[in-house]
Amino acid sequence: MTNVPLLSVPSDGDGFLDLRGCSEGGTIIAERYEIQDCLGVGSTAAVLRALDRSSGVVVAVKIANATGNVHNRKIAREAELYRRIVSKASPALNLFPRMFGAGQHNDVSYVVFDLGGFNLFDVINMSCLHPLPKRHLREIIMQLLHGLCFLHSLQIVHTDIKPHNIVLRTSELHQTRRMRVDGFFVTKMELKSAELYIIDFGDAVIVHDRTTGIVGTNPYRAPEVTLGLPWTAAIDAFATGCVAAELYLGRPLFHYTDTDIERLALIERVLGSFPEDVAKNAERIQPGTFVLETPVHVVFPRPDVHCKAEVRRVMGAWPLSGLVFDVQYLDLCALLMTLDPLKRQDLRTILVLPFLQSSDDDMVLVEPWENHVLVSFPGV
């Protein structure tokens, strides 16, 4: 049996895990979980694929990547929060992976979950799957919204909805033959199932009303967070809208930005002008961010900053209406990402939108200027 090796302990007392050898296998956690591979490493934890030697089942082990109290407390807190979620969830609401256990190994906290398949980042980057059929877009978004509605009913805000944190239950694909509008058949790969799990509650918070602070991953962060305004569970809706657009486009809607002002200018470019009351509230906290004359607009580029690359990135972005050509899907994305947080506060109103209530399974056209052929098929 081999213990998880540790690197040297720095002056702050935290010992960082050396996961470089995990992909070779053979490392055992808690005398039970045999590591097969390292699936990913974050700022405070790593996720490992491991064989549960007691049950013979392959599982996911999330383990703090350092021995300090901060990292261990975060893993322990996630496990406790997850127990609360699972204890309250109906068996019919199977949108979260099972938790098989939690504990410590060599003074490092870990938690064990169901191992899923592809995450949505994988799906988005598999060109053979695009464009996704409407039924898969619909199924993924509806599951996300139902899961978030449940979390929000417990006053839990995920805060970090993004493709990496949405995992399909299976990685299976299947091949299908589809007829194009010109009468020719083409072979296309599709997901066998779009059933998913919402994962990673390491940054989830309990919010009874409103709170403040920077949360979320830059390309999916709600504008009220960037502006330093109080925020609510509506930030999860905005992130879901970003994911929805990304699934449609096969690429992120917003690029990673180096500065808050570039982020705000990019959002304005893609989604339109900020509401006047949002801009006025922001000006009280960050004066000089907006020009409040009609129409309200972000001060960009700043007169004292000369960054041509930043301007090119923002001006090169297309408005959402120039990217999403399905009218019902555009309405869905636009409401999820409305710049007025109050209008995306209640996800139940979004669940009844026409796109989510329809049953057609057309193949959507994404970018006609790239020589794509519009393909439309009857429902499967």
C-alpha positions in Angstrom: 0.0 0.0 0.0 1.3 3.4 -0.9 0.3 6.6 0.8 -0.4 9.9 -1.0 3.0 11.6 -1.1 3.5 15.1 0.1 5.8 17.8 -1.1 7.9 19.8 1.4 5.9 21.9 3.9 6.1 25.7 3.3 6.3 28.3 6.0 2.5 28.6 6.3 2.3 25.1 7.5 0.3 23.7 4.5 1.8 20.6 2.8 0.8 20.4 -0.8 -0.1 17.0 -2.3 2.1 15.7 -5.1 -0.4 14.3 -7.6 2.0 13.8 -10.4 2.3 10.1 -9.9 -1.4 9.4 -9.5 -1.9 8.6 -13.2 0.4 5.6 -12.8 -2.0 4.1 -10.3 -1.3 2.1 -7.2 -1.8 4.9 -4.6 -4.3 4.0 -1.9 -6.4 6.5 0.0 -7.8 5.4 3.4 -6.8 1.8 2.7 -9.8 1.6 0.4 -9.7 3.8 -2.7 -7.0 2.8 -5.3 -6.2 5.8 -7.5 -6.4 5.2 -11.2 -6.0 8.7 -12.6 -6.1 12.4 -11.7 -9.1 14.0 -13.4 -8.3 17.6 -12.5 -6.6 19.8 -9.9 -8.1 23.1 -8.7 -7.0 25.8 -6.3 -7.9 23.9 -3.1 -8.8 20.3 -4.2 -8.1 17.6 -6.8 -10.5 15.1 -8.2 -9.2 11.5 -8.7 -10.7 8.5 -10.4 -10.3 5.6 -8.0 -11.4 2.0 -7.6 -13.3 1.3 -4.4 -11.7 -2.0 -3.4 -14.6 -2.8 -1.0 -17.4 -2.6 -3.7 -15.4 -2.9 -6.9 -17.0 0.3 -8.2 -15.0 3.1 -9.8 -15.7 6.4 -8.0 -14.6 10.0 -7.9 -12.5 11.1 -4.9 -12.3 14.8 -4.2 -9.4 15.4 -1.9 -7.9 18.6 -0.5 -4.6 19.4 -2.3 -2.9 20.6 0.9 -2.9 19.6 4.6 -3.7 23.0 6.0 -6.9 23.8 7.9 -8.3 26.1 5.2 -8.3 23.4 2.5 -9.6 20.7 4.9 -12.4 22.9 6.2 -13.5 23.6 2.7 -13.8 19.9 1.8 -15.5 19.1 5.1 -17.9 21.9 4.6 -18.7 20.7 1.1 -19.4 17.2 2.4 -21.8 18.6 5.1 -23.6 20.8 2.6 -23.9 17.9 0.3 -25.5 15.8 3.0 -28.1 18.5 3.5 -28.8 18.6 -0.2 -29.2 14.8 -0.6 -31.3 14.5 2.6 -33.8 17.1 1.3 -33.9 15.9 -2.3 -36.8 13.8 -3.6 -35.7 10.5 -5.2 -37.2 11.7 -8.4 -34.8 14.7 -8.4 -31.7 12.7 -9.3 -29.6 15.6 -10.4 -26.7 15.2 -7.9 -24.2 12.4 -7.6 -24.4 10.1 -4.6 -21.9 10.7 -1.8 -20.4 7.4 -0.6 -18.4 8.7 2.3 -15.9 11.3 3.6 -13.0 11.3 5.9 -9.3 12.1 6.3 -6.2 10.5 4.9 -2.8 11.6 6.2 -4.4 14.7 7.7 -6.0 15.5 4.3 -9.8 15.7 3.9 -11.6 13.8 1.1 -15.1 13.0 0.0 -16.2 10.2 -2.4 -18.9 10.6 -5.1 -20.4 8.8 -8.1 -18.1 9.0 -11.1 -19.8 10.6 -14.0 -18.9 10.7 -17.7 -18.1 13.7 -19.9 -18.5 17.1 -18.4 -20.0 19.8 -20.6 -16.6 21.3 -21.3 -15.7 18.0 -23.0 -19.0 18.0 -24.9 -18.6 21.6 -26.1 -15.1 20.8 -27.4 -16.1 17.7 -29.3 -16.8 19.1 -32.8 -18.3 15.8 -34.0 -21.3 16.5 -31.7 -22.1 19.9 -33.0 -24.6 21.3 -33.6 -26.4 19.6 -30.7 -29.9 18.5 -31.4 -32.6 20.7 -29.7 -33.7 17.9 -27.5 -30.3 17.7 -25.9 -30.1 21.4 -25.4 -33.6 21.3 -23.9 -32.9 18.4 -21.6 -29.6 19.8 -20.3 -31.0 23.2 -19.6 -34.2 21.9 -18.0 -32.2 19.6 -15.7 -30.0 22.5 -14.7 -32.9 24.8 -13.9 -34.8 22.1 -11.9 -31.6 21.4 -9.9 -31.0 25.1 -9.3 -34.7 25.6 -8.3 -34.2 22.9 -5.7 -30.9 24.3 -4.4 -32.4 27.8 -4.2 -35.4 26.5 -2.2 -32.8 25.5 0.4 -31.3 29.0 0.2 -28.2 27.4 -1.4 -26.5 29.3 -4.2 -24.1 27.2 -6.2 -22.1 30.3 -7.3 -19.9 28.4 -9.8 -22.1 27.0 -12.6 -19.9 26.4 -15.6 -19.4 23.5 -18.1 -16.8 21.8 -15.9 -19.3 21.5 -13.1 -22.0 19.8 -15.1 -21.3 16.1 -15.7 -23.1 13.7 -17.9 -23.9 10.3 -16.3 -22.4 8.5 -19.2 -19.8 9.2 -21.9 -21.4 6.9 -24.4 -22.0 8.2 -27.9 -23.9 6.7 -30.8 -23.8 7.2 -34.5 -26.9 8.2 -36.4 -27.8 8.9 -40.1 -29.7 12.1 -40.7 -31.1 13.6 -43.8 -30.2 17.2 -44.7 -32.6 19.6 -46.3 -30.9 19.0 -49.7 -31.9 15.3 -49.5 -28.5 13.8 -48.7 -27.9 11.7 -45.7 -25.0 12.4 -43.3 -23.5 10.4 -40.5 -23.5 12.2 -37.2 -22.4 11.4 -33.6 -24.8 12.1 -30.8 -24.8 11.7 -27.0 -26.6 8.5 -26.0 -28.1 10.3 -23.1 -28.1 13.9 -21.7 -28.8 12.9 -18.1 -26.5 14.9 -15.9 -25.2 15.7 -12.4 -24.6 19.1 -11.0 -21.3 18.9 -9.1 -18.7 20.9 -7.1 -20.3 22.6 -4.1 -17.0 23.8 -2.8 -17.9 27.4 -3.3 -21.6 27.1 -2.6 -23.1 29.5 0.0 -26.2 29.8 2.0 -27.9 33.1 1.2 -31.2 34.0 2.9 -31.5 37.4 1.2 -28.5 39.2 -0.5 -24.8 39.1 0.0 -21.7 40.6 -1.5 -18.2 39.4 -2.5 -16.5 38.0 -5.6 -17.7 34.5 -6.6 -17.8 32.5 -9.8 -15.5 31.9 -12.7 -14.8 35.0 -14.9 -16.6 34.1 -18.2 -19.7 33.0 -16.3 -19.8 35.6 -13.5 -22.9 37.7 -13.2 -22.5 41.5 -13.8 -23.8 42.5 -10.4 -20.9 40.5 -8.8 -18.4 42.3 -11.1 -19.9 45.6 -10.1 -19.6 44.9 -6.4 -23.3 45.1 -5.9 -25.3 42.8 -3.5 -26.2 39.6 -5.2 -28.7 36.8 -4.9 -29.4 33.3 -6.3 -30.0 35.1 -9.6 -26.2 34.8 -10.3 -26.8 31.1 -11.0 -29.3 31.9 -13.7 -26.8 34.2 -15.4 -24.2 31.5 -15.4 -26.7 29.0 -16.8 -27.5 31.4 -19.6 -23.7 31.6 -20.5 -23.6 27.8 -20.5 -26.8 27.6 -22.7 -25.2 29.9 -25.2 -22.0 28.0 -25.2 -23.8 24.7 -25.8 -25.4 26.3 -28.9 -22.3 28.0 -30.2 -19.8 25.2 -29.4 -17.5 27.9 -27.8 -17.7 30.3 -24.9 -20.0 33.3 -25.2 -17.6 35.5 -23.2 -13.8 35.3 -23.2 -11.8 35.6 -20.1 -11.1 39.2 -19.3 -8.1 40.7 -17.5 -10.0 43.7 -16.0 -13.5 44.3 -14.6 -14.1 47.2 -17.0 -13.4 45.0 -20.0 -15.8 42.4 -18.6 -18.5 45.0 -18.2 -17.9 46.4 -21.7 -18.0 42.9 -23.2 -21.3 42.1 -21.4 -22.8 45.4 -22.7 -21.6 44.7 -26.2 -23.2 41.2 -26.3 -26.3 41.7 -24.1 -27.1 45.4 -24.5 -27.2 48.4 -22.2 -27.4 48.1 -18.5 -30.6 49.1 -16.7 -30.4 52.7 -15.4 -31.1 51.6 -11.8 -28.3 49.0 -11.9 -25.9 51.6 -13.3 -26.9 54.2 -10.7 -26.3 51.7 -7.8 -23.0 50.7 -9.3 -21.9 54.4 -9.6 -22.3 54.8 -5.8 -19.8 51.9 -5.3 -17.5 52.4 -8.3 -17.8 56.0 -9.5 -16.8 56.5 -13.1 -18.0 53.0 -14.3 -21.0 54.3 -16.3 -22.1 57.4 -18.2 -25.7 57.8 -16.9 -27.0 59.8 -19.8 -29.5 58.0 -22.1 -28.5 55.5 -23.2 -26.6 54.4 -20.2 -23.2 53.0 -21.2 -20.0 51.7 -19.7 -17.0 54.0 -19.8 -14.9 52.1 -22.2 -12.2 52.4 -23.2 -10.9 54.4 -20.3 -9.3 57.6 -21.4 -6.3 57.0 -19.2 -5.7 53.4 -20.4 -4.5 52.7 -23.9 -4.8 48.9 -24.6 -5.6 48.3 -28.2 -5.9 44.5 -27.7 -8.6 45.0 -25.0 -10.6 47.3 -27.3 -10.2 44.8 -30.2 -11.5 42.0 -28.1 -14.6 43.8 -27.0 -15.4 45.4 -30.4 -14.9 42.0 -32.0 -17.7 40.5 -30.0 -21.1 39.9 -31.6 -24.4 40.8 -30.0 -26.3 37.8 -28.8 -29.0 38.3 -31.5 -26.3 37.9 -34.1 -25.1 34.6 -32.7 -28.3 32.7 -31.8 -30.6 32.3 -34.7 -33.3 30.2 -33.1 -35.8 32.8 -31.9 -37.1 30.7 -29.0 -33.6 29.8 -27.9 -32.5 33.4 -28.1 -35.4 34.4 -25.8 -34.3 31.7 -23.3 -30.7 32.8 -23.3 -31.6 36.5 -23.2 -33.9 36.0 -20.1 -31.4 33.9 -18.3 -28.8 36.6 -18.9 -30.9 39.7 -18.5 -28.9 42.5 -16.8 -31.7 43.1 -14.4 -31.2 40.5 -11.7 -34.8 40.8 -10.5 -36.0 39.4 -13.8 -34.0 36.2 -13.5 -34.7 35.7 -9.8 -37.5 33.2 -10.2 -36.3 30.3 -12.4 -39.9 28.8 -12.5 -40.8 31.6 -14.9 -38.0 30.5 -17.2 -39.1 26.8 -17.1 -42.3 27.7 -18.9 -40.6 29.5 -21.9 -41.6 28.2 -25.3 -38.3 26.5 -26.1 -38.4 24.4 -23.0 -42.0 23.5 -23.6 -41.7 22.5 -27.2 -40.7 19.0 -28.5 -39.1 19.6 -31.9 -35.7 18.1 -32.5 -34.3 20.3 -35.3 -30.6 20.6 -35.8 -29.9 24.3 -35.3 -27.8 26.5 -37.6 -25.1 28.2 -35.6 -22.9 30.4 -37.9 -24.1 30.6 -41.5 -21.0 32.6 -42.6 -18.9 29.5 -41.9 -20.5 27.5 -44.7 -22.7 25.4 -42.5 -25.7 23.7 -44.1 -29.0 24.2 -42.3 -30.3 20.8 -41.3 -33.9 20.2 -40.1 -35.2 16.9 -39.0 -38.5 15.5 -37.5 -38.4 14.6 -33.8 -36.7 11.4 -32.9 
